[in-house]
Amino acid sequence: MYHFFIFVMLTSPQDVKILSALEQACVLFFSVQWFQ
């Protein structure tokens, strides 16, 4: 999954990078909640 985010960050305009970062932060948050 994370290689997709890296690809998006490298190939997208700035506004899409921000959206991708927010989506990645949500994925990370839910991953932490799952493991707790």
Phi and psi restraints in degrees (range 20) as a CNS / XPLOR table:
assign (resid 1 and name C) (resid 2 and name N)
       (resid 2 and name CA) (resid 2 and name C) 1.0 -71.8 20.0 2
assign (resid 2 and name N) (resid 2 and name CA)
       (resid 2 and name C) (resid 3 and name N) 1.0 -26.8 20.0 2
assign (resid 2 and name C) (resid 3 and name N)
       (resid 3 and name CA) (resid 3 and name C) 1.0 -65.0 20.0 2
assign (resid 3 and name N) (resid 3 and name CA)
       (resid 3 and name C) (resid 4 and name N) 1.0 -28.1 20.0 2
assign (resid 3 and name C) (resid 4 and name N)
       (resid 4 and name CA) (resid 4 and name C) 1.0 -66.7 20.0 2
assign (resid 4 and name N) (resid 4 and name CA)
       (resid 4 and name C) (resid 5 and name N) 1.0 -42.5 20.0 2
assign (resid 4 and name C) (resid 5 and name N)
       (resid 5 and name CA) (resid 5 and name C) 1.0 -63.2 20.0 2
assign (resid 5 and name N) (resid 5 and name CA)
       (resid 5 and name C) (resid 6 and name N) 1.0 -40.9 20.0 2
assign (resid 5 and name C) (resid 6 and name N)
       (resid 6 and name CA) (resid 6 and name C) 1.0 -62.0 20.0 2
assign (resid 6 and name N) (resid 6 and name CA)
       (resid 6 and name C) (resid 7 and name N) 1.0 -43.7 20.0 2
assign (resid 6 and name C) (resid 7 and name N)
       (resid 7 and name CA) (resid 7 and name C) 1.0 -60.5 20.0 2
assign (resid 7 and name N) (resid 7 and name CA)
       (resid 7 and name C) (resid 8 and name N) 1.0 -43.9 20.0 2
assign (resid 7 and name C) (resid 8 and name N)
       (resid 8 and name CA) (resid 8 and name C) 1.0 -64.4 20.0 2
assign (resid 8 and name N) (resid 8 and name CA)
       (resid 8 and name C) (resid 9 and name N) 1.0 -42.7 20.0 2
assign (resid 8 and name C) (resid 9 and name N)
       (resid 9 and name CA) (resid 9 and name C) 1.0 -62.7 20.0 2
assign (resid 9 and name N) (resid 9 and name CA)
       (resid 9 and name C) (resid 10 and name N) 1.0 -33.1 20.0 2
assign (resid 9 and name C) (resid 10 and name N)
       (resid 10 and name CA) (resid 10 and name C) 1.0 -82.7 20.0 2
assign (resid 10 and name N) (resid 10 and name CA)
       (resid 10 and name C) (resid 11 and name N) 1.0 -20.4 20.0 2
assign (resid 10 and name C) (resid 11 and name N)
       (resid 11 and name CA) (resid 11 and name C) 1.0 -118.9 20.0 2
assign (resid 11 and name N) (resid 11 and name CA)
       (resid 11 and name C) (resid 12 and name N) 1.0 -1.2 20.0 2
assign (resid 11 and name C) (resid 12 and name N)
       (resid 12 and name CA) (resid 12 and name C) 1.0 -104.9 20.0 2
assign (resid 12 and name N) (resid 12 and name CA)
       (resid 12 and name C) (resid 13 and name N) 1.0 155.2 20.0 2
assign (resid 12 and name C) (resid 13 and name N)
       (resid 13 and name CA) (resid 13 and name C) 1.0 -64.9 20.0 2
assign (resid 13 and name N) (resid 13 and name CA)
       (resid 13 and name C) (resid 14 and name N) 1.0 168.8 20.0 2
assign (resid 13 and name C) (resid 14 and name N)
       (resid 14 and name CA) (resid 14 and name C) 1.0 -60.5 20.0 2
assign (resid 14 and name N) (resid 14 and name CA)
       (resid 14 and name C) (resid 15 and name N) 1.0 -41.5 20.0 2
assign (resid 14 and name C) (resid 15 and name N)
       (resid 15 and name CA) (resid 15 and name C) 1.0 -65.8 20.0 2
assign (resid 15 and name N) (resid 15 and name CA)
       (resid 15 and name C) (resid 16 and name N) 1.0 -35.4 20.0 2
assign (resid 15 and name C) (resid 16 and name N)
       (resid 16 and name CA) (resid 16 and name C) 1.0 -70.5 20.0 2
assign (resid 16 and name N) (resid 16 and name CA)
       (resid 16 and name C) (resid 17 and name N) 1.0 -34.0 20.0 2
assign (resid 16 and name C) (resid 17 and name N)
       (resid 17 and name CA) (resid 17 and name C) 1.0 -60.1 20.0 2
assign (resid 17 and name N) (resid 17 and name CA)
       (resid 17 and name C) (resid 18 and name N) 1.0 -40.1 20.0 2
assign (resid 17 and name C) (resid 18 and name N)
       (resid 18 and name CA) (resid 18 and name C) 1.0 -64.0 20.0 2
assign (resid 18 and name N) (resid 18 and name CA)
       (resid 18 and name C) (resid 19 and name N) 1.0 -44.9 20.0 2
assign (resid 18 and name C) (resid 19 and name N)
       (resid 19 and name CA) (resid 19 and name C) 1.0 -62.8 20.0 2
assign (resid 19 and name N) (resid 19 and name CA)
       (resid 19 and name C) (resid 20 and name N) 1.0 -40.1 20.0 2
assign (resid 19 and name C) (resid 20 and name N)
       (resid 20 and name CA) (resid 20 and name C) 1.0 -64.7 20.0 2
assign (resid 20 and name N) (resid 20 and name CA)
       (resid 20 and name C) (resid 21 and name N) 1.0 -39.9 20.0 2
assign (resid 20 and name C) (resid 21 and name N)
       (resid 21 and name CA) (resid 21 and name C) 1.0 -63.7 20.0 2
assign (resid 21 and name N) (resid 21 and name CA)
       (resid 21 and name C) (resid 22 and name N) 1.0 -40.3 20.0 2
assign (resid 21 and name C) (resid 22 and name N)
       (resid 22 and name CA) (resid 22 and name C) 1.0 -64.7 20.0 2
assign (resid 22 and name N) (resid 22 and name CA)
       (resid 22 and name C) (resid 23 and name N) 1.0 -41.8 20.0 2
assign (resid 22 and name C) (resid 23 and name N)
       (resid 23 and name CA) (resid 23 and name C) 1.0 -64.6 20.0 2
assign (resid 23 and name N) (resid 23 and name CA)
       (resid 23 and name C) (resid 24 and name N) 1.0 -41.3 20.0 2
assign (resid 23 and name C) (resid 24 and name N)
       (resid 24 and name CA) (resid 24 and name C) 1.0 -64.1 20.0 2
assign (resid 24 and name N) (resid 24 and name CA)
       (resid 24 and name C) (resid 25 and name N) 1.0 -38.7 20.0 2
assign (resid 24 and name C) (resid 25 and name N)
       (resid 25 and name CA) (resid 25 and name C) 1.0 -62.9 20.0 2
assign (resid 25 and name N) (resid 25 and name CA)
       (resid 25 and name C) (resid 26 and name N) 1.0 -38.8 20.0 2
assign (resid 25 and name C) (resid 26 and name N)
       (resid 26 and name CA) (resid 26 and name C) 1.0 -64.9 20.0 2
assign (resid 26 and name N) (resid 26 and name CA)
       (resid 26 and name C) (resid 27 and name N) 1.0 -43.0 20.0 2
assign (resid 26 and name C) (resid 27 and name N)
       (resid 27 and name CA) (resid 27 and name C) 1.0 -61.2 20.0 2
assign (resid 27 and name N) (resid 27 and name CA)
       (resid 27 and name C) (resid 28 and name N) 1.0 -44.1 20.0 2
assign (resid 27 and name C) (resid 28 and name N)
       (resid 28 and name CA) (resid 28 and name C) 1.0 -63.0 20.0 2
assign (resid 28 and name N) (resid 28 and name CA)
       (resid 28 and name C) (resid 29 and name N) 1.0 -42.4 20.0 2
assign (resid 28 and name C) (resid 29 and name N)
       (resid 29 and name CA) (resid 29 and name C) 1.0 -59.7 20.0 2
assign (resid 29 and name N) (resid 29 and name CA)
       (resid 29 and name C) (resid 30 and name N) 1.0 -48.2 20.0 2
assign (resid 29 and name C) (resid 30 and name N)
       (resid 30 and name CA) (resid 30 and name C) 1.0 -67.2 20.0 2
assign (resid 30 and name N) (resid 30 and name CA)
       (resid 30 and name C) (resid 31 and name N) 1.0 -31.6 20.0 2
assign (resid 30 and name C) (resid 31 and name N)
       (resid 31 and name CA) (resid 31 and name C) 1.0 -64.3 20.0 2
assign (resid 31 and name N) (resid 31 and name CA)
       (resid 31 and name C) (resid 32 and name N) 1.0 -42.8 20.0 2
assign (resid 31 and name C) (resid 32 and name N)
       (resid 32 and name CA) (resid 32 and name C) 1.0 -63.8 20.0 2
assign (resid 32 and name N) (resid 32 and name CA)
       (resid 32 and name C) (resid 33 and name N) 1.0 -43.2 20.0 2
assign (resid 32 and name C) (resid 33 and name N)
       (resid 33 and name CA) (resid 33 and name C) 1.0 -61.6 20.0 2
assign (resid 33 and name N) (resid 33 and name CA)
       (resid 33 and name C) (resid 34 and name N) 1.0 -37.5 20.0 2
assign (resid 33 and name C) (resid 34 and name N)
       (resid 34 and name CA) (resid 34 and name C) 1.0 -65.5 20.0 2
assign (resid 34 and name N) (resid 34 and name CA)
       (resid 34 and name C) (resid 35 and name N) 1.0 -40.4 20.0 2
assign (resid 34 and name C) (resid 35 and name N)
       (resid 35 and name CA) (resid 35 and name C) 1.0 -81.7 20.0 2
assign (resid 35 and name N) (resid 35 and name CA)
       (resid 35 and name C) (resid 36 and name N) 1.0 -13.3 20.0 2
